[in-house]
Structures are given as C-alpha cells and as structure tokens.
Amino acid sequence: MYVIAGVTGHTGRVVAETLLAQGEKVRVIVRDARQGEPWKQKGAEVAVAQLGDAAAVTKALTGAKGAYLLLPPRFDVEDMVAAQRPVADALAEAVRKSGVPHVVFLSSFGAELGDGTGPIQSLHYAERTLGAASKNITFLRAAYFIENFASVLPATQGGVLPTFMTADRRIPMIATADIGRVAAELLLEPATNTRVVELGSMRDWSPNDVAGELSRILGRTITAQFA
C-alpha cells in the first residue's frame, strides 16, 4: 500500500494514477470525503486528513510501504515560510510515529540553501525536519513548474505573456506530469538512506522561450513582459 498526498493537484494525481495503473494498492489523502469519491471509483482507499494534522496523517500512513508527501503552497498568507513550518512539523511527526519505511518528498531546486531563496526556504526546513524523522527518504528536488504559466495564459489574447522573471533569463523547468511519474518510480525503488534526486528539463527555458513556443502554437506573436 502506498499513501499519496496532493492528489487534487498536479503531481500527486499522477503519482496515484501511475501506481494504480501498475496494479499497486493506493491510499490517497484528501481534505474532505467528497474529493475522495473519484479515487474510490478508481480503486483507491481514501483517508481524510489535513496535512497539518499529525494524528490524522499518522493514521493515514500506518501500514504503508511508502508515501508521497508535499507542502501545499499557501498564497493566502503574507509569510508562506512561517505558515508552512507547522505543516512540515506535523508531517515529520506522522512519519516518525507511523513508522512508514520510505518517503518521497516533493522539494525544489535550491532547497539545500538555508536563505536567499524566498518561499523555497520552507522546503529547506521541511527537508531537515523530515530527514530527521525518516531513515529512508527521497527528496525529489524539482525545477520550476512549466504549468505556473497557465494562470496568465488568458493574457496572451492581447499578445502578452506576463512574467515576474527577467524575460531572457533561462532557468530549469519541468512538467508536473513528469514529476509525478518519477515520484512513482522512486516509491517503487525506495531509498536505503537519504537520497536526493534533482529533476529538470533537457535544457533551460526563459519566458521568451515560452512565449516563442506559444507564438508557434497559436500562429501569432506573443511577447514575454515583466509584470
């Protein structure tokens, strides 16, 4: 049995679907029972728990061979790092108390750095906290999600791709579907200590590159513009 968090988002959904397609038993963690109904129809067990509720997550993890965990983003708070620390603490407590033998935790490029990384600092804290709670853990440090551009795609109707990055700066990017598939593979091949896996694209991309691809797909000029 593998326990998967984040199944209402991009990466967790792919992890769970990949494992189910391979005939593995899966238990998904959702915030409310209604979110679990589609997963029951797919053959998964459902555990209802908030990731910040250590007792509920402990119960969900108990008896599992492995778990995929993450820190959900908090865009509703001024200090995301401070808001996510209690969740990281709760996950670490649940991992320790449940005795789950292997964890794959979704982290990020830059999580090895203690400061100067903005919201990624919360993942640095989570890596340290979960690393102390689990003997066998994989930190999947993913690049920038290409799907992050999705929220601004409506603006391309006016010929502009808004971006908070310098338009010509290339950085590693990755599709969330690829993250999910790799995470499933890592669960099936568990670490025997602390393992770090970095996942990025074959080449780095800039907002200008993304705008160029959109221009090609849409058949009209799209220009990246700093928002």
KEZATOR-210810 format. One record per residue: residue number from 1; x, y, z of N, C-alpha, C in turn. Coordinates in steps of 0.02 Angstrom, whole numbers, plus 32768, in hexadecimal, padded with zeros to 4 digits. Each point is the difference from the previous one (the first is absolute). Layout:
<r NUM; <X; Y; Z>; <X; Y; Z>; <X; Y; Z>>,
...
END
This chain:
<r 1; <802A; 7FC4; 8000>; <7FD6; 803C; 8000>; <802C; 803F; 8000>>,
<r 2; <7FF2; 802D; 7FD2>; <8024; 803F; 7FFD>; <7FD0; 8039; 800F>>,
<r 3; <8015; 802E; 802A>; <7FD6; 8039; 8013>; <8017; 803D; 7FD9>>,
<r 4; <7FD0; 8021; 7FE0>; <8010; 8038; 7FD5>; <7FDB; 803F; 8016>>,
<r 5; <8024; 8035; 800C>; <7FE2; 8041; 800E>; <8000; 802A; 7FC0>>,
<r 6; <7FD8; 8034; 8001>; <8000; 802E; 7FC7>; <7FDB; 7FE7; 7FC2>>,
<r 7; <7FD1; 7FD2; 8009>; <7FE0; 7FE2; 7FC5>; <7FCD; 802E; 7FE0>>,
<r 8; <7FEE; 8037; 8021>; <7FD4; 8031; 7FDF>; <8029; 8033; 7FD9>>,
<r 9; <8042; 7FFB; 8003>; <802C; 802B; 7FDA>; <801F; 7FDB; 7FC5>>,
<r 10; <8035; 801B; 7FE6>; <801F; 7FE4; 7FC4>; <802B; 7FC3; 800E>>,
<r 11; <802F; 8005; 802D>; <8032; 7FCA; 8008>; <7FE3; 7FC4; 8023>>,
<r 12; <7FDD; 800A; 8038>; <7FE5; 7FC7; 8025>; <7FCF; 7FD7; 7FD7>>,
<r 13; <7FD8; 8023; 7FD7>; <7FD1; 7FDB; 7FD5>; <8024; 7FD0; 7FD2>>,
<r 14; <8037; 8017; 7FE2>; <8026; 7FD5; 7FD2>; <8021; 7FC7; 8025>>,
<r 15; <801A; 800D; 803C>; <801F; 7FCB; 8028>; <7FCC; 7FC8; 800D>>,
<r 16; <7FC6; 8014; 8018>; <7FCC; 7FCF; 8010>; <7FE8; 7FDA; 7FC3>>,
<r 17; <7FF4; 8024; 7FC9>; <7FE8; 7FDF; 7FC3>; <8034; 7FD1; 7FE4>>,
<r 18; <8040; 8013; 8003>; <8035; 7FD5; 7FE7>; <8004; 7FBF; 8027>>,
<r 19; <7FFC; 8005; 8042>; <8004; 7FC4; 802A>; <7FC3; 7FD4; 7FF6>>,
<r 20; <7FC5; 801D; 7FFC>; <7FC4; 7FD8; 7FF5>; <8003; 7FDC; 7FBD>>,
<r 21; <801A; 8021; 7FCE>; <8005; 7FE1; 7FBE>; <8030; 7FC5; 8000>>,
<r 22; <802E; 7FFF; 8030>; <802F; 7FC8; 8006>; <7FE8; 7FCB; 8030>>,
<r 23; <7FC2; 8007; 8017>; <7FE3; 7FCD; 802C>; <8013; 8007; 8049>>,
<r 24; <801C; 8038; 8013>; <8013; 800B; 8046>; <7FC4; 8018; 8028>>,
<r 25; <7FFF; 7FEF; 8040>; <7FCC; 8018; 802D>; <8012; 8047; 8016>>,
<r 26; <7FCE; 802C; 7FFE>; <800C; 8047; 800E>; <7FCC; 8019; 8032>>,
<r 27; <8018; 8029; 802E>; <7FD4; 8025; 802E>; <800E; 804A; 7FF6>>,
<r 28; <7FCD; 8026; 7FEE>; <800A; 8048; 7FF4>; <7FEA; 8028; 803C>>,
<r 29; <8023; 8037; 800C>; <7FEE; 802E; 8036>; <7FDD; 803C; 7FE1>>,
<r 30; <7FC3; 800D; 8016>; <7FD9; 803A; 7FE8>; <7FE7; 8027; 803C>>,
<r 31; <7FEE; 8040; 7FF2>; <7FE9; 802B; 8036>; <7FB9; 7FF2; 8016>>,
<r 32; <7FD5; 7FEA; 7FD1>; <7FBC; 7FEE; 8012>; <7FEA; 7FC4; 7FD7>>,
<r 33; <7FCE; 7FDD; 8018>; <7FEC; 7FC0; 7FE3>; <7FE9; 8007; 7FB8>>,
<r 34; <7FE2; 8038; 7FEE>; <7FE8; 8009; 7FBB>; <8039; 7FFC; 7FCE>>,
<r 35; <803B; 801A; 8014>; <8039; 7FFE; 7FD3>; <8018; 7FB8; 7FF5>>,
<r 36; <7FEF; 7FD4; 802D>; <8016; 7FBB; 7FFB>; <7FD5; 7FD4; 7FD5>>,
<r 37; <7FC3; 8015; 7FF2>; <7FD2; 7FD5; 7FDB>; <801B; 7FE9; 7FBC>>,
<r 38; <801C; 802D; 7FD7>; <801B; 7FE9; 7FC0>; <8038; 7FCD; 8008>>,
<r 39; <8025; 8006; 8037>; <8037; 7FD0; 800B>; <7FE6; 7FBC; 8017>>,
<r 40; <7FCA; 8000; 8025>; <7FE1; 7FC0; 8012>; <7FEA; 7FDB; 7FC1>>,
<r 41; <7FE6; 8025; 7FD0>; <7FEA; 7FE2; 7FC1>; <803A; 7FE3; 7FD8>>,
<r 42; <803C; 801C; 800C>; <803B; 7FE7; 7FDE>; <8021; 7FC6; 8025>>,
<r 43; <7FE5; 7FF0; 803B>; <801B; 7FC8; 8025>; <802D; 8011; 803A>>,
<r 44; <8006; 803F; 8010>; <802C; 8015; 8037>; <7FD9; 8004; 8042>>,
<r 45; <8024; 7FF6; 8037>; <7FE5; 8010; 8042>; <8005; 804B; 800A>>,
<r 46; <7FD8; 801A; 802D>; <7FFF; 8048; 800C>; <8009; 800E; 804B>>,
<r 47; <802E; 802C; 800F>; <800A; 8018; 8044>; <7FF3; 804B; 8001>>,
<r 48; <7FD5; 8016; 802D>; <7FEF; 8047; 8005>; <802C; 801F; 8036>>,
<r 49; <8029; 8030; 7FED>; <802E; 801F; 8030>; <801B; 8041; 7FE4>>,
<r 50; <8008; 8030; 802C>; <8027; 803C; 7FF0>; <8049; 7FEF; 800C>>,
<r 51; <802C; 8017; 7FD3>; <8046; 7FEE; 8007>; <8020; 801E; 803E>>,
<r 52; <7FE1; 8032; 801C>; <8019; 801D; 803E>; <7FE7; 7FDE; 803F>>,
<r 53; <7FD8; 7FCB; 7FF7>; <7FE4; 7FDA; 8038>; <802A; 7FC1; 8009>>,
<r 54; <802F; 8002; 802E>; <802F; 7FC9; 8009>; <7FDD; 7FBE; 8010>>,
<r 55; <7FCE; 8002; 802A>; <7FDE; 7FC2; 8014>; <7FDC; 7FE1; 7FC4>>,
<r 56; <7FDE; 8028; 7FD8>; <7FDB; 7FE6; 7FC7>; <802F; 7FE5; 7FCB>>,
<r 57; <8038; 8023; 7FF5>; <8030; 7FE8; 7FCD>; <8023; 7FC2; 8019>>,
<r 58; <800E; 7FFC; 8040>; <801E; 7FC3; 801C>; <7FD3; 7FC4; 7FF2>>,
<r 59; <7FC0; 8008; 800B>; <7FD0; 7FCA; 7FF3>; <8001; 7FED; 7FB6>>,
<r 60; <8004; 8032; 7FD4>; <8000; 7FF3; 7FB8>; <803E; 7FDB; 7FEA>>,
<r 61; <8038; 800E; 8020>; <8040; 7FE2; 7FEC>; <800C; 7FBB; 801E>>,
<r 62; <7FDD; 7FF0; 8035>; <800B; 7FC1; 8023>; <7FF3; 7FC4; 7FD2>>,
<r 63; <8031; 7FD3; 7FFD>; <7FFA; 7FC4; 7FD7>; <8016; 8008; 7FB8>>,
<r 64; <8014; 803C; 7FED>; <8014; 800B; 7FBA>; <8048; 7FE9; 7FF4>>,
<r 65; <800E; 7FEE; 7FC1>; <8044; 7FEF; 7FEB>; <8028; 803F; 7FEF>>,
<r 66; <7FDD; 8035; 7FED>; <8021; 803F; 7FEF>; <7FCC; 8036; 7FF9>>,
<r 67; <8018; 803E; 7FFF>; <7FD2; 8039; 7FFB>; <801E; 8037; 7FD7>>,
<r 68; <7FD4; 8022; 7FDB>; <8013; 803D; 7FDB>; <7FE2; 803B; 8025>>,
<r 69; <802A; 802D; 8018>; <7FEA; 8039; 8027>; <8019; 8041; 7FE2>>,
<r 70; <7FDE; 8036; 8012>; <8013; 8042; 7FE6>; <7FE6; 8035; 8030>>,
<r 71; <8017; 803E; 7FF4>; <7FE6; 803A; 8024>; <7FD4; 8027; 7FD1>>,
<r 72; <7FBF; 8002; 800B>; <7FD4; 8027; 7FD4>; <8012; 804A; 8004>>,
<r 73; <8001; 8024; 7FC8>; <800F; 8048; 8002>; <7FCA; 8026; 8024>>,
<r 74; <8013; 8037; 8020>; <7FD0; 802A; 8024>; <8004; 8047; 7FE3>>,
<r 75; <7FD3; 800F; 7FD3>; <7FFF; 8042; 7FE1>; <7FD3; 8031; 8025>>,
<r 76; <7FE1; 7FE7; 8036>; <7FD1; 8029; 8026>; <801F; 8020; 803D>>,
<r 77; <8043; 7FF9; 8007>; <8022; 801B; 803B>; <803A; 802D; 7FE9>>,
<r 78; <8013; 802E; 802C>; <8037; 802C; 7FEF>; <8043; 7FDD; 8006>>,
<r 79; <8007; 7FD5; 8032>; <803F; 7FDD; 800C>; <7FF6; 7FB5; 7FF4>>,
<r 80; <800C; 7FEA; 7FC3>; <7FF4; 7FBA; 7FEF>; <8030; 7FD2; 8026>>,
<r 81; <803D; 8016; 800A>; <8032; 7FD6; 8022>; <7FE8; 7FF1; 8047>>,
<r 82; <7FEA; 8033; 8024>; <7FE8; 7FF7; 8044>; <7FC1; 7FD5; 8002>>,
<r 83; <7FD5; 8008; 7FCE>; <7FC1; 7FDA; 7FFF>; <800B; 7FB7; 7FF2>>,
<r 84; <8035; 7FEF; 7FDB>; <800B; 7FBB; 7FED>; <8029; 7FD8; 8033>>,
<r 85; <8022; 8022; 802D>; <8029; 7FDC; 8031>; <7FD7; 7FD2; 802C>>,
<r 86; <7FC6; 8014; 801A>; <7FD8; 7FD1; 8028>; <7FEA; 7FC3; 7FD8>>,
<r 87; <7FF4; 8008; 7FBF>; <7FEC; 7FC8; 7FD7>; <803B; 7FCF; 7FF8>>,
<r 88; <803B; 801C; 7FF5>; <803C; 7FD6; 7FFC>; <800B; 7FDA; 8042>>,
<r 89; <7FF6; 8022; 8037>; <8008; 7FE0; 8042>; <7FCD; 7FC7; 8008>>,
<r 90; <7FC2; 800C; 7FEA>; <7FCC; 7FCD; 8006>; <8010; 7FC3; 7FD4>>,
<r 91; <8018; 800D; 7FC3>; <8012; 7FC8; 7FD4>; <8039; 7FD8; 801E>>,
<r 92; <8032; 8022; 801C>; <8038; 7FDD; 801E>; <7FE9; 7FD5; 803B>>,
<r 93; <7FD4; 801B; 8029>; <7FE5; 7FDA; 8039>; <7FDB; 7FC2; 7FE8>>,
<r 94; <7FD8; 8009; 7FCB>; <7FD9; 7FC8; 7FE5>; <802E; 7FCA; 7FE2>>,
<r 95; <8034; 8015; 7FDE>; <802F; 7FD0; 7FE3>; <8022; 7FD8; 8038>>,
<r 96; <8015; 8023; 8034>; <8022; 7FE0; 8037>; <7FD2; 7FD0; 8026>>,
<r 97; <7FC4; 8016; 8010>; <7FD2; 7FD6; 8028>; <7FE3; 7FC6; 7FD8>>,
<r 98; <7FF5; 800A; 7FBF>; <7FE3; 7FCA; 7FD8>; <8032; 7FCA; 7FEE>>,
<r 99; <8040; 8013; 7FFF>; <8034; 7FD0; 7FED>; <8001; 7FF0; 7FB6>>,
<r 100; <7FE1; 802A; 7FD6>; <8001; 7FF3; 7FB8>; <8048; 7FF9; 7FE9>>,
<r 101; <8011; 7FCA; 7FDD>; <8046; 7FF0; 7FF3>; <8022; 802A; 7FCA>>,
<r 102; <7FDA; 8022; 7FD7>; <801F; 802A; 7FCC>; <7FD2; 8039; 7FEE>>,
<r 103; <801D; 803B; 7FF6>; <7FDB; 803B; 7FED>; <8020; 8021; 7FC4>>,
<r 104; <7FD8; 8013; 7FCF>; <8016; 802C; 7FCA>; <7FE0; 8044; 800E>>,
<r 105; <802A; 8033; 8009>; <7FE6; 8042; 8011>; <8010; 8030; 7FC6>>,
<r 106; <7FCC; 8022; 7FE8>; <8009; 8030; 7FCA>; <8021; 803F; 801A>>,
<r 107; <803C; 800D; 7FE8>; <8025; 803A; 8014>; <800F; 802A; 7FC1>>,
<r 108; <8035; 8026; 8001>; <800D; 802E; 7FC9>; <804B; 800C; 7FF8>>,
<r 109; <8013; 8011; 7FC4>; <8044; 801B; 7FF6>; <800A; 8038; 8033>>,
<r 110; <8039; 8003; 801E>; <8010; 8034; 8030>; <7FEE; 7FF0; 8047>>,
<r 111; <7FE0; 7FC7; 800C>; <7FEC; 7FF0; 8045>; <803B; 7FF1; 802D>>,
<r 112; <803B; 7FF4; 7FE1>; <803B; 7FF5; 8029>; <801A; 8040; 8020>>,
<r 113; <7FE7; 8039; 7FEA>; <8016; 8041; 8019>; <7FD3; 8018; 8039>>,
<r 114; <801E; 801B; 8034>; <7FDA; 8014; 803A>; <7FDF; 8044; 7FFB>>,
<r 115; <8018; 802B; 7FD3>; <7FE1; 8042; 7FFA>; <800B; 801A; 7FB9>>,
<r 116; <7FE1; 8038; 7FF2>; <8006; 801F; 7FBE>; <7FD8; 7FE0; 7FC9>>,
<r 117; <7FD1; 7FD4; 8012>; <7FD9; 7FDC; 7FCE>; <7FB5; 800D; 8005>>,
<r 118; <7FEB; 8030; 8027>; <7FB9; 800F; 8006>; <7FD8; 7FC7; 801D>>,
<r 119; <7FC7; 7FEF; 7FE1>; <7FD5; 7FCB; 801A>; <8021; 7FBC; 8003>>,
<r 120; <8036; 7FF6; 7FD9>; <8022; 7FBF; 8000>; <8020; 7FF2; 8044>>,
<r 121; <8009; 8034; 8029>; <801B; 7FF6; 8043>; <7FD5; 7FD0; 8029>>,
<r 122; <7FBE; 7FFF; 7FF2>; <7FD5; 7FD2; 8025>; <8011; 7FB7; 7FEF>>,
<r 123; <8017; 7FF4; 7FC3>; <8013; 7FBC; 7FEC>; <8044; 7FEE; 801D>>,
<r 124; <802B; 8031; 8009>; <803F; 7FF3; 8023>; <7FF1; 7FE8; 8047>>,
<r 125; <7FD3; 8023; 8021>; <7FEC; 7FED; 8044>; <7FDF; 7FBB; 8000>>,
<r 126; <7FD5; 7FF4; 7FD0>; <7FDE; 7FBF; 7FFD>; <8031; 7FC7; 7FF4>>,
<r 127; <8031; 800B; 7FD5>; <8032; 7FCB; 7FF4>; <8025; 7FEF; 8040>>,
<r 128; <8014; 8032; 8024>; <8024; 7FF4; 803F>; <7FD4; 7FDC; 8033>>,
<r 129; <7FC1; 8015; 8004>; <7FD2; 7FE4; 8032>; <7FED; 7FB9; 7FEE>>,
<r 130; <7FEE; 7FF4; 7FC2>; <7FED; 7FBC; 7FEA>; <803D; 7FD2; 7FFE>>,
<r 131; <8039; 801C; 7FEE>; <803D; 7FD7; 7FFF>; <8012; 7FE5; 8044>>,
<r 132; <7FEF; 8026; 8035>; <800D; 7FE9; 8044>; <7FCD; 7FCD; 8017>>,
<r 133; <7FC6; 7FFE; 7FDE>; <7FCA; 7FD3; 8015>; <8000; 7FBE; 7FDB>>,
<r 134; <8022; 7FFC; 7FC6>; <7FFE; 7FC4; 7FD8>; <8046; 7FE7; 7FF0>>,
<r 135; <800B; 7FBF; 8007>; <8041; 7FE3; 7FF0>; <8009; 7FF9; 7FB4>>,
<r 136; <7FC9; 7FF7; 7FDD>; <8003; 7FF5; 7FB8>; <7FD1; 8032; 7FDE>>,
<r 137; <801D; 8033; 7FE2>; <7FD7; 8035; 7FE3>; <8020; 8019; 7FC0>>,
<r 138; <7FD6; 800F; 7FCF>; <8016; 801C; 7FC1>; <7FE6; 8047; 7FF9>>,
<r 139; <802C; 8030; 7FF7>; <7FEC; 8044; 7FF3>; <8003; 800B; 7FB5>>,
<r 140; <7FC5; 8008; 7FE2>; <7FFB; 800B; 7FB9>; <8000; 804B; 7FF3>>,
<r 141; <803A; 801A; 7FEF>; <8008; 8048; 7FF5>; <7FF0; 8010; 7FB7>>,
<r 142; <7FC5; 801C; 7FF6>; <7FE8; 800D; 7FBD>; <800F; 8048; 7FEB>>,
<r 143; <8006; 800A; 7FBF>; <800A; 8043; 7FE5>; <7FBE; 8026; 8000>>,
<r 144; <8002; 803C; 7FE4>; <7FC6; 802B; 7FFC>; <7FC9; 7FDF; 7FD6>>,
<r 145; <7FC3; 7FFF; 801A>; <7FC9; 7FDF; 7FDD>; <7FEE; 8028; 7FC1>>,
<r 146; <8002; 7FE1; 7FC6>; <7FEC; 8023; 7FC3>; <7FB6; 8013; 8003>>,
<r 147; <7FD9; 7FDA; 8027>; <7FB8; 800F; 8007>; <7FF3; 8042; 8025>>,
<r 148; <8034; 801C; 8020>; <7FF6; 8040; 8021>; <7FED; 8037; 7FCF>>,
<r 149; <800E; 7FF6; 7FC0>; <7FED; 8032; 7FCE>; <7FB5; 7FFC; 7FEF>>,
<r 150; <7FDF; 7FC9; 8014>; <7FBB; 7FF6; 7FEC>; <7FD2; 8038; 8018>>,
<r 151; <800C; 8019; 803C>; <7FD2; 8032; 801C>; <8000; 8042; 7FD9>>,
<r 152; <8035; 800D; 7FD9>; <8003; 803F; 7FDB>; <7FF3; 7FF7; 7FB6>>,
<r 153; <7FF0; 7FC3; 7FEB>; <7FF3; 7FF4; 7FB9>; <7FC7; 802A; 7FE3>>,
<r 154; <7FCB; 8010; 8026>; <7FCC; 802B; 7FE3>; <801B; 8042; 7FE6>>,
<r 155; <8036; 8019; 801F>; <801C; 8040; 7FEA>; <801F; 7FFC; 7FBA>>,
<r 156; <800E; 7FC3; 7FEA>; <801E; 7FF9; 7FBD>; <7FCF; 8014; 7FC9>>,
<r 157; <7FC0; 8006; 8010>; <7FD0; 8018; 7FCF>; <8011; 8047; 7FE9>>,
<r 158; <8022; 8024; 802C>; <8017; 8043; 7FEF>; <8047; 8002; 7FE8>>,
<r 159; <801D; 7FC4; 7FF4>; <8044; 7FFC; 7FE6>; <8038; 8004; 8033>>,
<r 160; <7FEE; 7FFA; 8041>; <8032; 8007; 8035>; <8000; 7FC2; 802D>>,
<r 161; <803B; 7FE9; 8013>; <8008; 7FCC; 8032>; <801E; 8021; 803E>>,
<r 162; <7FD8; 8011; 8033>; <801B; 801F; 803C>; <802F; 7FD1; 8025>>,
<r 163; <8035; 801B; 801D>; <802F; 7FD8; 8026>; <8021; 802B; 8035>>,
<r 164; <800E; 7FE1; 803A>; <8023; 8024; 8034>; <804C; 7FF5; 7FFA>>,
<r 165; <8015; 7FD8; 7FCF>; <8046; 7FF4; 7FF4>; <801A; 802C; 7FC8>>,
<r 166; <8042; 800C; 8000>; <801E; 8023; 7FC8>; <7FF3; 7FD8; 7FC0>>,
<r 167; <7FE8; 8021; 7FCD>; <7FE6; 7FDD; 7FC6>; <8033; 7FD3; 7FDE>>,
<r 168; <8040; 8013; 8002>; <8032; 7FD8; 7FDC>; <8029; 7FD2; 802E>>,
<r 169; <7FED; 7FFC; 803E>; <8026; 7FD5; 802F>; <7FE8; 7FB9; 7FFC>>,
<r 170; <802D; 7FD3; 7FF0>; <7FEF; 7FB9; 7FFB>; <800B; 7FDD; 8043>>,
<r 171; <7FCF; 7FD8; 8014>; <8004; 7FD9; 803D>; <7FE7; 7FB9; 7FF2>>,
<r 172; <8011; 7FCF; 802A>; <7FE5; 7FBD; 7FF8>; <7FB5; 8000; 800A>>,
<r 173; <7FDC; 7FDC; 7FD6>; <7FB7; 7FF9; 8006>; <7FEE; 7FB7; 7FF6>>,
<r 174; <7FC4; 7FED; 8017>; <7FEB; 7FBB; 7FFA>; <7FB3; 7FFD; 8000>>,
<r 175; <7FE5; 7FCF; 7FDE>; <7FB8; 7FF5; 8001>; <7FED; 7FD7; 803D>>,
<r 176; <7FC8; 8011; 801F>; <7FEB; 7FDD; 803C>; <7FF0; 7FB6; 7FF3>>,
<r 177; <7FEA; 7FF0; 7FC3>; <7FF2; 7FBA; 7FF0>; <8040; 7FD7; 8005>>,
<r 178; <8038; 801D; 7FEB>; <8040; 7FDC; 8005>; <8015; 7FF8; 8049>>,
<r 179; <7FF2; 8033; 8029>; <800F; 7FFA; 8048>; <7FDA; 7FC5; 801D>>,
<r 180; <7FC0; 7FFC; 7FF0>; <7FD6; 7FCA; 801B>; <8018; 7FBB; 7FEC>>,
<r 181; <8013; 7FF9; 7FC0>; <8017; 7FBF; 7FE9>; <8041; 7FEC; 8021>>,
<r 182; <802E; 8030; 8007>; <8040; 7FF0; 8021>; <7FF5; 7FF0; 8049>>,
<r 183; <7FD4; 8025; 8021>; <7FF2; 7FF3; 8047>; <7FE5; 7FB9; 8009>>,
<r 184; <7FD5; 7FE9; 7FD3>; <7FE6; 7FBC; 8004>; <8038; 7FCE; 7FF9>>,
<r 185; <802E; 800C; 7FD1>; <8038; 7FD3; 7FF7>; <802B; 7FFD; 803F>>,
<r 186; <800A; 803A; 801F>; <802A; 8002; 803C>; <7FDF; 7FDC; 803B>>,
<r 187; <7FBE; 8002; 8003>; <7FDD; 7FDB; 8035>; <800A; 7FB5; 7FF7>>,
<r 188; <8000; 7FEA; 7FC2>; <8007; 7FB8; 7FF2>; <8049; 7FE9; 8008>>,
<r 189; <802F; 802F; 8001>; <8047; 7FF0; 800B>; <8018; 802A; 803B>>,
<r 190; <7FED; 7FED; 803C>; <800B; 802B; 803A>; <8049; 800C; 8011>>,
<r 191; <800D; 8039; 801E>; <8043; 8010; 8017>; <8011; 7FD6; 803D>>,
<r 192; <8040; 7FF6; 800B>; <8016; 7FDC; 803C>; <8022; 802F; 8031>>,
<r 193; <7FFC; 803F; 7FF3>; <8019; 8034; 802C>; <7FE0; 8041; 7FE9>>,
<r 194; <8025; 8036; 8000>; <7FE7; 803F; 7FE5>; <8017; 8006; 7FB8>>,
<r 195; <7FD0; 800A; 7FD3>; <800F; 8004; 7FB9>; <7FE4; 8042; 7FE5>>,
<r 196; <8029; 8022; 7FD7>; <7FEA; 803E; 7FE0>; <7FFF; 7FF5; 7FB5>>,
<r 197; <7FC7; 800E; 7FE1>; <7FF8; 7FFA; 7FB8>; <7FEB; 8044; 7FE5>>,
<r 198; <8027; 801C; 7FD2>; <7FEF; 803F; 7FE0>; <7FE0; 7FF2; 7FBD>>,
<r 199; <7FCB; 8023; 7FF1>; <7FDA; 7FF3; 7FC3>; <7FF3; 8042; 7FDB>>,
<r 200; <801D; 8005; 7FC5>; <7FF6; 803C; 7FD7>; <7FF9; 7FED; 7FB7>>,
<r 201; <7FFE; 8031; 7FD5>; <7FF8; 7FF5; 7FB8>; <8044; 7FF3; 7FDF>>,
<r 202; <7FFD; 7FE9; 7FC2>; <803E; 7FF4; 7FDA>; <8027; 8041; 7FF5>>,
<r 203; <7FDC; 8037; 7FFA>; <8021; 8041; 7FFB>; <7FD9; 8032; 8029>>,
<r 204; <8020; 8037; 8013>; <7FDF; 8034; 8026>; <7FD3; 802A; 7FD2>>,
<r 205; <7FCC; 801C; 801E>; <7FCF; 8028; 7FDA>; <7FFB; 8046; 801F>>,
<r 206; <7FF3; 8031; 7FD5>; <7FF1; 8044; 8017>; <7FB8; 8010; 7FEF>>,
<r 207; <7FE4; 8034; 801E>; <7FBD; 8017; 7FEB>; <7FFD; 800F; 7FB5>>,
<r 208; <8037; 801A; 7FE4>; <8002; 800D; 7FB8>; <7FF8; 7FBE; 7FD9>>,
<r 209; <8020; 7FCC; 8018>; <7FFA; 7FBE; 7FDF>; <7FB8; 7FE7; 8002>>,
<r 210; <7FE1; 8008; 803B>; <7FBA; 7FEA; 8008>; <7FD3; 8028; 7FD1>>,
<r 211; <800C; 8042; 7FFE>; <7FD8; 802A; 7FD3>; <800A; 7FEC; 7FB8>>,
<r 212; <803D; 7FED; 7FEE>; <800E; 7FEB; 7FBC>; <7FD9; 7FC1; 7FEE>>,
<r 213; <7FFD; 7FD0; 802F>; <7FDA; 7FC3; 7FF4>; <7FB6; 800E; 7FFA>>,
<r 214; <7FE7; 802D; 802A>; <7FBA; 8012; 7FFB>; <7FF1; 8022; 7FBE>>,
<r 215; <802E; 802A; 7FE9>; <7FF8; 8021; 7FC0>; <7FFA; 7FCD; 7FC8>>,
<r 216; <802A; 7FCC; 8003>; <7FFF; 7FCC; 7FCD>; <7FBF; 7FD9; 8002>>,
<r 217; <7FE9; 7FEF; 803C>; <7FC3; 7FD9; 8008>; <7FC2; 8027; 7FEA>>,
<r 218; <7FFE; 8040; 8015>; <7FC4; 8029; 7FF3>; <8001; 8022; 7FBC>>,
<r 219; <803A; 8002; 7FE1>; <8004; 801F; 7FBE>; <7FFE; 804B; 8001>>,
<r 220; <8013; 801E; 8038>; <8004; 8049; 8005>; <8035; 8012; 8034>>,
<r 221; <8018; 803C; 7FFD>; <8039; 8015; 802B>; <7FEA; 800A; 8047>>,
<r 222; <8023; 7FDF; 802E>; <7FF7; 8009; 8048>; <8043; 8019; 801C>>,
<r 223; <7FFD; 8034; 8028>; <803D; 801E; 801C>; <8000; 7FFA; 804C>>,
<r 224; <8037; 7FE7; 801B>; <8006; 7FFC; 804A>; <800A; 8046; 801B>>,
<r 225; <7FDD; 8010; 8035>; <8005; 8043; 801D>; <8001; 7FFB; 804C>>,
<r 226; <8031; 8021; 801F>; <8007; 8000; 8048>; <7FC2; 8020; 8020>>,
<r 227; <7FE1; 7FDC; 802E>; <7FC3; 8019; 801E>; <800E; 8029; 803E>>,
END
